[in-house]
Amino acid sequence: MSQEWYLMPARITSPGQILKRELDARGWTQKDLAEILGRPQQAVSEIIKGAKQITPETAIELAAAFGTSSELWNNLEANYRLRLAMQKADKKAIARKSRIYGLLPIAEMGKRGWLEVSASIEDLERQVCAFLGVDSLDEQPKLAASFRYSRGKEPETPSQLAWIKRVEHLARQKEVASFDATKLAHAIPALLHFAERSEDADKIPMVLKELGLRLIIVPHLPGTYLDGAAFFLEDKPVVALSLRYDRIDAFWFTLMHELAHIIDGRRGAFLDNFDEEAVSAEESVANQRANDWLLDPRAFQRFVASTKPYFSREKIVEFAKSQNRHPGIVLGRLQHEGLVPYQNLRSLLTRISPLLKELIDA
């Protein structure tokens, strides 16, 4: 850690004191200098007392009167004011606040009402510690979770931490039935019955609750690039969604992806200790299971082979009906695999947030 050292005088000498010495050395009075400068004597007196600052114009005049450079007087004034400000500044409080703002996205959390951005550093620190569930900022908050986020992006850990902690707070408020991973696995086909009609999405939270799983939706926090997360809280699973892509295909794929993690018993990785290779392998497995649950893999392959390169609305709707799925789920898969341009057939990608507004964290 680098350190900067400053040689600071025990007493701060004002430009006015130096000006007075110059007058004494020349045997001039304040009135003499006022006459030379063409200024009122009161102006000279205020500069000497430190009540009035030396402006650039005054610095030029003093330089002419004493045969010095104007920069000398300018620098004397600037350094004097800087040292006064440094004496007044509470550097420790600034450092504490800087540490807090580096730990969490405080401004965004304030906008969402997750905490009150108080002028009191002590109050803000107490709020942050309570939010993170720690006794002091010296403790490392930890929560293991499997995250699904955009590859190629560099997620901001403070934003991820804030988002997942908010999920944890909301999850603790929900009572659910006892959980059994085998029972959840067997319930996947029944759960997918609701994937045919968009309006059935509001039935999913209750079904998951009866299976012992808490579904939490916290809108996307800038800098996280998160679509969802899965983790266990006191041995009961939590699935969190951000609805970053507010579309029926993204909703169902992310939900199935996170349920795959839960069924596999994945406890996730700590935010500060990711094994990127292991995480990527787990994500690939969850992606494949989500794809296979949503659309029969052999049927999808046959559909693609017999239809490409032109996928009309009618063909997509017909195949979706054969799979008992919403056509937006089929379109999303085709777009993800580069078979249909993202700008095509957007009307099939129904927005999901209006159907789950009671569940979304406001």
N, C-alpha and C positions, 0 to 999 in steps of 0.2 A: 504494500500500500504506500503510495507516494504521499509526501507531506510537503507543504509550502510553509516557509518561515518568513516572517516579516519583522524587520527591525523597526519598532514603533517607539517614539519618544515617550517618556513618562508623562510629560505635559505637552499639550497641543498648543503651539504658538500660532496665533491668528495673524493674518496679513496686516491687520490694523496695528498690532504690536510692532511688526517689522517696519511699517510705515512711520510709526512714532520714533523709532530708533533713527531712521533716516533724517527725520526732521531735527532731532536733537543733534545729530552729527553735523548738520549744516547750520545749526543755530536758528532754524526757522520755527515760526509759530504756526499753529493751524490756520490762523488768518492769512499768514504769508502764502501758504500753499493754496488756500482758497482763491486768493488774488491771482496767483500764477495760473491756476487751472480755469479761472473764470467761473467758479462755482460758489454756492453759498457756503459759509463756514460750517453750518450745521451738517452739510453733506460730508465734509471731511471728518468732522467729529464723530458722526455715526459709523463711518468706515473704521476709524481707530477703535471705537468701542465694540466693533463686531456686529452692530445692529444693522448695518447696510452692507450688502455684498459688492465686491468689485466686479463691475460689468466689463465686457470686452472693450467698450468705448472708454471707460475709466482706466483700464489697463494701458491703453494706448497713450492716454494723457499723462499717466504717472511715469511711463517709460520715457516720454519726452522731457518731463520735468526733472527726472533723476539720471537721465542718460543710461537707462537700462533697456532691456528688451520687454516688449509687451507680454511675451510668453511667460516671463518671470512672474509677473503679477497675476496673470491668468492661472498659472499652475499653483501658485501659493493659495489662491482662493479655492480652486477645485480640490486640492489635497486637504485643505482645512475642512471643507464641507463634508468630504468623504469620511474623514476621521471622526467627525462629530456623529455622522450617521452610523458608523461602525460601533461607536460607543453606545448608541441608543438601541441598535438592533439586538433582538433576542435570538442570537444565532443557534442556540440549543433548540429553541422552539421551532425554528425554521427547519433544522435538521430532522427533528422528530416528525414534522409534518411531511417533509420530503420522503421519509421512510414509509409513512403510511400510504402516501399517494403512489409509491412504487410497488406497494404490496397488492393493492386493489384499485380498480377503476372508480375512484371515489365520486367523481362528478357524475358519471352515468348511474351509479347506484343511488345517488341523491335524487336524480331525475325520476327514478323508478320508485322512490319512497322506501328503499331497502334500509336506508339510514338517513339521519339528519346531518347535513354538512354544517356543523356548528363552528362558530368562530373560536370556541374554546378547544384547544389542543387536547386537554385532558378528557373532555367529553367525547371528542371524536375518537380518541384512542380507546376509550371504554366501549364505545359502540362497535368499533372494528373487532376488538377482542371478543365481544359477545357474539358477533356475527360469525367469526371463525371458530368459536368454541374453544378459545385458549385463555389462559390466565394472564399472559403478557405477550408482547410482540416478539419476544425472544424465543417463544415456542414455535415449532414448525407445524402448521395445520396440515393434516393429511386426511385424504379420503380416497380410497382405491376405487377406480371406476374404469370401465371399458368405454372409450369414446369413439364416436363415428364423426369424422370431420373431413373437410376437403383436403386431399393429398396435394402436395405442391404449395400449400399455404404454410405459413409459419405461425401457428397459434400463439397468442399472448397468454402466458401462464396466469398473470393476475386476473384477466378476464375469465379464463376457464375456471379458476378457483372461485371467483365470485358467483359465476353461474351455477356451478355444481353445489356450492354451499347453500345458495338460495333453494335449489331443488331439495337438498337435505332438510332444510327448515320446513318446507311445505310437506315433505313426506312424513315427517314426525307427527304431523297433525292428523294424519289419515289412519283410521282403523281398518284393518283388512282381516280376512279369514286366514287360517293356517295355510302354510305353503308346502306344496309337494311338487318337485320338479317333474316327476313322472306324470302326475295328473295334468300339469301344464302342457307337457308334450302331447299327451293324448287329446287335449282340448284344442290344439292348433286347427284341425279341420273344421271344427264347429265355429271357432273364432273367425275363420276365413269365409264363412257364410255371409258375414257382414261386408265382405269386400266386393259384392256385386252392385250394391246400390250405395251411392255416396251418403244418402240421408240416414243410413244405418250406422254411421260412424259414432253417433252419440251413445250407442249401446255398448261400445267396447269398454269404457271405464268400469262399468258395473260388472261385466263378465270377468275382467281381470281382478277386480276387488274380491269377487267370490272365489277366485283361484289363489288368493293370498298375495297378490301383486299390486303395488302402488304405481299408478300412472300419473306422472307429473308433466305439465307443459309450462315451460318458462320461455318466453320469446327470446329469440336470438340476441345475444349480447355482442356488440361490435368487437372484432378482434379475436373471437373464439373460433369462428368457422365451424362450429359444432352443429351437427344435425341431431344427435342424440347421445345418450349415455345409459349404461346399465351398471348397477352396483347393488350390494347387499347392505342393508341397514338393520343391525340387530337381528341378523339371520333371516330377514325378510327382504325380498327383492324389490328394487325400484327401477322403473324404466322412465327415463326422462326424454322429452322431445322438445326441440326448439322451434319447429315449423319454419326454419330458415327458408326452405322452399315450400311455400304454402300451396301444395298441390296434392291431389289424392294419391298419385303414384309415389311421391317422396314420402308421404305419411305412411303408407302401407309397407313400403320397403324398409324404412327406418325402424318401424315398429317390429317387423319380423326379424330384422337384423339384431335388434337388442334382445328380443325374446330368445333368439338362438344362443346368445351369450348366457342368459339366465338359465336356460335348460342345460347348457354345458357346464354350469357351475362356475363360470368365469368370475373371479373376484376383482379383475381389473388390475391396473398398474397405478402406482402413486404418481401424481403429477410431476414430482421432482425426480422420478427414478424410472423413466420409460426405457424398456428394452425394445427399440424400434423394430428389430427383426422379429421378435416374438409377437409383438403387437400386430405387425403386418400379417403374420401367419394366421393369428386368431381372427383378424378382420376378414381375411379371404374366406375362411371357413364359414363365418357368419354370413358373408355376402352370398355364398353359394347356397346355403340353406334357405335364406330368404327368397332367392330367385326360384328355387325348386318348390318351395311351399306356395308361392304366389301363382306360378304357371308351371304346369306339367312340362318338364324339360324336353321329353320326346315330342310331345304335341307342339311345343313352341318351335322346335327345330324343323318339324315337318311344315308348319305354317310359314316359317321364314323361307324355306327352300322352295315352296310352291308359289310364293307370292312376290318375292323380291324380283326386280328392284323397286317396283311401284306398290306402295301400301296405301290403298284408298281408305277413306273413312268407313265405307261399307264393309270392307274386308276385315278391318280392325274390330269393328263392332261385332261382326259375325263370329270371329275367333274368341273375343272376350265372352260372348254369350255361351259359347261351347265350354268355356272354362269356369263359368259362373263368376266372372270378374267384371269390374267396371272397366270400360274401354280405355280410360285414362291410365290404368295400370299397364295395359299392353303397350300403349303408345309410349309411356315412360321408358319401358324396357327397350323398345325399338330405338328410341332416341339415344338412350345411354350407350347402346351398342353401335351407334353411328349409322343405323339403317334408315332413319327418318330425320331430316333436319329439325333442329330444335324450334325453329320458327313455324313449323307446319302443324296444322290441326290443334292449335292451342286451346280451342274451345272444349276439347275433350278432357283437359287437365283441370278438373273441378277444384276450386279452392276449398280447403278443409277447415280453416279457422272459424268460419261462421257456424259450422256444425258442432264445434267443440268450445264455443265461447264461454260456457259455464265452467270449463275446466282450466282455461288459460289464465295464468297469473297476470293480474292487471298491473 
